[in-house]
Amino acid sequence: MRYSQHYLRQFTEQVFLKAGLSPREATCSAENLLTAELRGHGSHGLSRLRTYAKRVTTGVVAAGVEPQIESETGGSLLINGRNAMGAAVGTYAMEKCIAKARRHGSCFAAVGGGNHFGIAAYYTMKAAEAGMIGLAMSNAPASIVPTGGMAPMLGTNPLSIAIPAGARAPLVLDMASSVVAQGKVILALKEGASSIPEGWAVDQRGIPTTDPAEAMRGAMLPFGGPKGYALALIIDILCSSLSGALSSPNIRSYWKDFERPQDLGFFMGVWDISSFLPLAVFEQRTAALLDEMKSCPPAPGVEEVLIPGELEHRHSEAAKTQGILLPDAVVEDLNCLANDFGIAPPAALEHAEVA
């Protein structure tokens, strides 16, 4: 069934408010989840709402807490997230970076004391909307094997970069260090899938598996072998060593541990393009390069060459008018949350309605 993004956002904010978050925290967290749904990444969308709410109501995530700047210069920030909701902390850090970049040309923030921050593109797109280049990354609980190993040691450590391109949609890279985000395996399990594609994961013995349950007991594979391993390791260093957050091997499970804080680390950055050259000139050059990429003849069996983030942008534009399609398992979660918190569940769209 399809649902209006507006009603889903209102419902999600209500859940977060009932769970105990402040209005600002509830808004940031709801917008992050809906951004994931609009862009077609349900693994980081409303399938996580029930777990997010549980982490707040059990007290493992602190509610109503403001992040704290521990030190700063013109172009840097060290932020203590104080175990607040990840999306609220990430939004705070990105907005501070954007403000400083306007004055100093660029700014980078190392953030400790964080929690799962949702879809990374949510933050970098804020920078692109401000006419800047945005960078965001986070570490995560160990779930991928280092090249040559058989035990999970690093997180799926996501990375996003967004670049404005004038009249074009911005280029948006949003990727895990693993072949795919572990959330896709978890969503496959929730939907009752019996298999996942080859090359995603290994079992506990380090043998490739297509069984999602075995994959969760085993580990994810880094994308590109040693390249993905190296990138995941570098992200972990930037997110933990700079901020004082825990490193991937020591981070507690988001899904299973409801007693101890995660203490994730984020690393975010912003470059103000206008400190280098006029924004319009940069956007014209970038759009021209993207046009060249689009002009490349597609390989046999391929419809077109795509720009990073192009499919997600199309999905978002369609979902805004046609509604967001939710799997039955996620709809069941939303209905359970509505019952738990005494609020009305979101109603599915009728065929004639506009989302």
C-alpha positions as CSV (number, residue, x, y, z in Angstrom):
1,M,0.0,0.0,0.0
2,R,1.1,3.6,-0.6
3,Y,1.1,6.4,1.9
4,S,1.3,10.1,1.9
5,Q,4.7,11.4,2.9
6,H,3.0,14.2,4.8
7,Y,0.9,11.8,6.9
8,L,3.8,9.5,7.5
9,R,6.0,12.4,8.6
10,Q,3.3,13.6,11.0
11,F,2.8,10.0,12.4
12,T,6.5,9.5,12.8
13,E,6.9,12.8,14.6
14,Q,4.0,11.9,16.9
15,V,5.7,8.5,17.7
16,F,9.0,10.3,18.6
17,L,7.2,12.9,20.7
18,K,5.3,10.2,22.6
19,A,8.5,8.3,23.1
20,G,9.9,11.4,24.8
21,L,12.0,13.3,22.3
22,S,11.9,17.1,22.1
23,P,10.1,18.7,19.1
24,R,13.4,19.5,17.5
25,E,14.7,15.9,17.9
26,A,11.4,14.5,16.7
27,T,11.4,16.6,13.6
28,C,15.0,15.8,12.6
29,S,14.5,12.1,13.2
30,A,11.2,12.0,11.3
31,E,12.7,13.9,8.3
32,N,15.7,11.6,8.2
33,L,13.5,8.5,8.0
34,L,11.2,10.0,5.4
35,T,14.1,11.1,3.3
36,A,15.3,7.5,3.2
37,E,11.8,6.3,2.2
38,L,11.4,9.0,-0.5
39,R,14.8,8.1,-2.0
40,G,13.9,4.4,-2.1
41,H,16.1,3.2,0.8
42,G,13.6,1.5,3.0
43,S,16.3,-0.3,4.9
44,H,17.1,3.1,6.6
45,G,13.5,4.3,6.7
46,L,10.4,3.4,8.7
47,S,11.5,-0.2,9.1
48,R,13.7,1.3,11.9
49,L,11.0,3.4,13.6
50,R,10.0,0.7,16.1
51,T,13.6,0.1,17.2
52,Y,14.3,3.8,17.4
53,A,11.3,4.3,19.6
54,K,12.3,1.4,21.8
55,R,15.8,2.8,22.2
56,V,14.3,6.1,23.5
57,T,11.7,4.6,25.8
58,T,14.1,2.2,27.4
59,G,16.5,5.1,28.1
60,V,19.4,3.8,26.1
61,V,19.2,6.9,24.0
62,A,19.0,10.2,25.9
63,A,15.9,12.3,25.2
64,G,15.7,16.0,25.3
65,V,19.5,16.5,25.4
66,E,21.4,19.1,23.4
67,P,24.8,18.4,21.9
68,Q,27.7,20.2,23.4
69,I,30.7,21.9,21.6
70,E,33.8,20.8,23.5
71,S,36.3,22.8,21.4
72,E,36.3,24.8,18.1
73,T,38.3,26.9,15.8
74,G,37.2,28.9,12.7
75,G,37.2,25.7,10.6
76,S,36.7,22.8,13.1
77,L,34.4,21.5,15.8
78,L,34.6,18.8,18.4
79,I,31.1,17.9,19.4
80,N,29.8,15.7,22.2
81,G,26.5,14.3,21.1
82,R,25.7,13.4,24.8
83,N,24.0,10.1,23.7
84,A,21.2,12.1,22.0
85,M,19.2,10.8,19.0
86,G,21.6,10.4,16.1
87,A,19.6,12.4,13.5
88,A,19.3,15.3,15.9
89,V,23.1,15.3,16.7
90,G,24.0,14.9,13.0
91,T,21.7,17.8,12.0
92,Y,23.2,20.0,14.7
93,A,26.8,19.2,13.5
94,M,26.0,19.8,9.8
95,E,24.2,23.1,10.5
96,K,27.1,24.3,12.6
97,C,29.5,23.3,9.8
98,I,27.5,25.2,7.2
99,A,27.4,28.3,9.3
100,K,31.1,28.3,9.9
101,A,31.9,27.5,6.3
102,R,30.0,30.7,5.3
103,R,32.5,32.7,7.4
104,H,35.7,30.7,7.0
105,G,35.4,28.8,3.7
106,S,35.2,25.3,5.1
107,C,34.5,23.5,8.4
108,F,34.9,20.0,9.7
109,A,33.2,18.4,12.7
110,A,34.3,15.3,14.7
111,V,31.4,14.1,16.8
112,G,31.4,11.6,19.6
113,G,28.6,10.3,21.9
114,G,26.3,9.6,18.9
115,N,23.7,7.0,18.0
116,H,22.7,5.6,14.6
117,F,22.2,8.7,12.4
118,G,20.1,7.2,9.6
119,I,20.6,8.0,6.0
120,A,23.9,9.9,5.5
121,A,22.6,11.8,2.4
122,Y,20.1,13.7,4.6
123,Y,23.0,15.7,6.0
124,T,25.1,16.3,2.8
125,M,22.0,17.4,0.9
126,K,21.6,20.2,3.4
127,A,25.0,21.5,2.4
128,A,24.2,21.1,-1.3
129,E,21.0,23.1,-0.9
130,A,23.1,25.8,0.7
131,G,25.3,25.9,-2.4
132,M,28.1,24.0,-0.7
133,I,29.8,20.6,-0.9
134,G,28.8,18.3,2.0
135,L,30.6,15.3,3.5
136,A,29.2,13.0,6.1
137,M,30.3,9.6,7.5
138,S,29.7,7.5,10.6
139,N,31.2,4.4,12.1
140,A,29.0,1.5,13.1
141,P,29.1,-1.8,15.1
142,A,31.5,-4.4,13.6
143,S,29.7,-6.3,10.8
144,I,32.2,-6.6,7.9
145,V,35.3,-8.7,7.6
146,P,38.6,-7.1,6.9
147,T,40.2,-8.5,3.7
148,G,41.7,-11.9,4.5
149,G,39.8,-12.2,7.8
150,M,36.8,-14.2,8.8
151,A,35.5,-12.3,11.9
152,P,33.6,-9.0,11.6
153,M,35.9,-6.2,12.8
154,L,34.6,-3.0,11.1
155,G,31.2,-1.4,10.6
156,T,29.4,-0.9,7.3
157,N,30.6,2.7,7.9
158,P,28.6,4.9,5.5
159,L,30.0,7.8,3.4
160,S,28.0,10.5,1.7
161,I,29.1,13.4,-0.5
162,A,26.7,15.9,-2.1
163,I,27.7,18.4,-4.8
164,P,25.3,21.1,-6.2
165,A,24.9,21.2,-10.0
166,G,22.8,24.2,-10.7
167,A,19.5,23.4,-12.5
168,R,20.4,19.7,-12.3
169,A,19.7,17.7,-9.2
170,P,22.8,17.6,-7.0
171,L,25.2,14.7,-7.4
172,V,24.7,12.6,-4.2
173,L,27.0,9.7,-3.3
174,D,25.6,7.7,-0.4
175,M,27.2,4.3,0.2
176,A,28.2,1.8,2.8
177,S,31.7,0.4,3.0
178,S,30.2,-3.0,2.6
179,V,28.8,-4.3,-0.7
180,V,25.4,-3.2,0.5
181,A,24.2,-1.8,3.8
182,Q,23.5,-4.4,6.5
183,G,20.0,-2.9,6.8
184,K,19.1,-4.5,3.5
185,V,19.8,-8.0,5.0
186,I,17.8,-7.1,8.1
187,L,14.9,-5.8,5.9
188,A,15.0,-9.0,3.9
189,L,14.6,-11.0,7.1
190,K,11.8,-8.8,8.2
191,E,10.0,-9.3,4.9
192,G,10.5,-13.1,5.1
193,A,12.9,-13.4,2.2
194,S,14.7,-16.8,2.0
195,S,17.7,-15.5,0.2
196,I,19.9,-12.5,-0.6
197,P,22.1,-11.9,-3.7
198,E,25.5,-13.7,-3.9
199,G,28.5,-11.6,-2.9
200,W,26.8,-9.7,0.0
201,A,27.9,-11.7,3.0
202,V,29.7,-14.7,4.5
203,D,28.6,-17.1,7.2
204,Q,30.4,-17.7,10.6
205,R,33.0,-19.9,8.8
206,G,33.8,-17.2,6.3
207,I,32.0,-19.0,3.5
208,P,29.9,-17.0,1.1
209,T,26.2,-17.3,1.9
210,T,22.8,-16.2,0.4
211,D,20.9,-17.1,3.6
212,P,20.0,-13.8,5.3
213,A,19.9,-15.5,8.7
214,E,23.4,-16.9,8.2
215,A,24.6,-13.6,6.9
216,M,23.5,-11.9,10.2
217,R,25.3,-14.6,12.2
218,G,28.3,-14.1,9.9
219,A,29.5,-10.9,8.4
220,M,29.1,-8.5,5.5
221,L,31.7,-8.2,2.8
222,P,33.5,-5.0,2.0
223,F,32.8,-3.5,-1.4
224,G,35.8,-3.9,-3.8
225,G,37.7,-6.2,-1.5
226,P,40.7,-4.5,0.0
227,K,39.5,-1.1,-1.2
228,G,36.3,-1.2,0.8
229,Y,38.2,-2.6,3.8
230,A,40.7,0.3,3.6
231,L,37.9,2.9,3.3
232,A,35.9,1.4,6.2
233,L,39.1,1.6,8.3
234,I,39.8,5.2,7.4
235,I,36.2,6.2,8.2
236,D,36.4,4.5,11.6
237,I,39.6,6.4,12.4
238,L,38.1,9.8,11.4
239,C,34.9,9.0,13.4
240,S,36.5,7.5,16.5
241,S,40.1,8.6,16.9
242,L,39.3,12.3,16.3
243,S,36.2,12.4,18.4
244,G,36.9,9.9,21.2
245,A,33.9,7.8,20.3
246,L,34.1,4.0,20.3
247,S,35.7,2.2,17.3
248,S,33.7,-0.3,15.4
249,P,34.9,-3.5,17.2
250,N,33.6,-1.9,20.5
251,I,30.3,-0.4,19.5
252,R,27.2,-2.1,20.8
253,S,24.4,-3.5,18.6
254,Y,21.7,-1.0,17.6
255,W,19.3,-3.9,17.2
256,K,20.0,-6.0,20.3
257,D,21.6,-3.9,23.1
258,F,19.1,-1.8,24.9
259,E,21.1,-1.3,28.1
260,R,24.4,0.5,27.0
261,P,24.8,3.5,24.8
262,Q,26.4,3.0,21.4
263,D,28.8,6.0,21.5
264,L,29.1,6.2,17.7
265,G,31.3,8.7,16.0
266,F,30.5,11.0,13.0
267,F,32.8,13.0,10.8
268,M,31.2,15.8,8.8
269,G,32.5,18.6,6.6
270,V,31.5,21.4,4.4
271,W,33.3,23.4,1.6
272,D,31.8,26.8,0.7
273,I,32.2,26.8,-3.1
274,S,31.9,30.6,-3.2
275,S,35.2,30.9,-1.2
276,F,36.9,29.4,-4.3
277,L,35.0,30.9,-7.2
278,P,31.5,32.1,-8.0
279,L,28.9,29.4,-7.3
280,A,27.2,29.9,-10.7
281,V,30.5,29.2,-12.5
282,F,31.1,26.0,-10.5
283,E,27.6,24.8,-11.0
284,Q,27.9,25.4,-14.8
285,R,31.1,23.5,-15.0
286,T,29.7,20.6,-12.9
287,A,26.5,20.4,-14.9
288,A,28.5,20.3,-18.1
289,L,30.6,17.4,-16.9
290,L,27.4,15.6,-15.8
291,D,25.9,16.2,-19.2
292,E,29.0,14.6,-20.7
293,M,28.5,11.5,-18.5
294,K,24.9,11.3,-19.6
295,S,26.0,11.4,-23.3
296,C,28.1,8.3,-22.9
297,P,26.6,5.5,-25.1
298,P,25.2,2.8,-22.8
299,A,26.5,-0.7,-22.8
300,P,24.4,-3.5,-24.3
301,G,21.4,-4.2,-22.0
302,V,21.8,-0.9,-20.2
303,E,19.3,1.9,-20.8
304,E,21.4,4.9,-19.8
305,V,24.4,6.0,-17.8
306,L,23.3,7.4,-14.5
307,I,24.7,10.1,-12.2
308,P,25.2,9.1,-8.5
309,G,22.0,9.9,-6.7
310,E,20.0,10.2,-10.0
311,L,17.8,7.1,-9.4
312,E,17.1,8.2,-5.8
313,H,16.1,11.7,-7.0
314,R,13.7,10.2,-9.5
315,H,12.3,7.8,-6.9
316,S,11.8,10.8,-4.5
317,E,10.0,12.9,-7.1
318,A,7.7,10.0,-8.0
319,A,7.0,9.2,-4.3
320,K,6.0,12.8,-3.6
321,T,3.1,12.5,-6.1
322,Q,2.3,8.8,-6.0
323,G,2.9,8.1,-2.4
324,I,5.4,5.9,-0.5
325,L,5.1,2.2,-1.0
326,L,5.5,0.3,2.3
327,P,6.0,-3.5,2.8
328,D,3.4,-5.3,4.9
329,A,5.9,-5.9,7.6
330,V,6.6,-2.2,8.0
331,V,2.8,-1.4,8.0
332,E,2.4,-3.9,10.8
333,D,5.1,-2.1,12.7
334,L,3.4,1.2,12.3
335,N,0.1,-0.2,13.5
336,C,1.8,-1.7,16.5
337,L,3.4,1.7,17.3
338,A,0.0,3.4,16.9
339,N,-1.5,1.0,19.4
340,D,1.4,1.3,21.8
341,F,1.4,5.1,21.9
342,G,-2.4,5.7,21.5
343,I,-2.3,7.5,18.2
344,A,-4.1,7.0,14.9
345,P,-2.2,4.9,12.4
346,P,-1.5,6.4,9.0
347,A,-4.2,5.8,6.4
348,A,-3.2,4.3,3.0
349,L,-3.9,6.5,0.0
350,E,-6.9,5.9,-2.2
351,H,-6.1,5.6,-5.9
352,A,-7.4,9.1,-6.7
353,E,-5.5,10.8,-3.9
354,V,-2.4,12.8,-4.3
355,A,0.4,12.1,-1.9
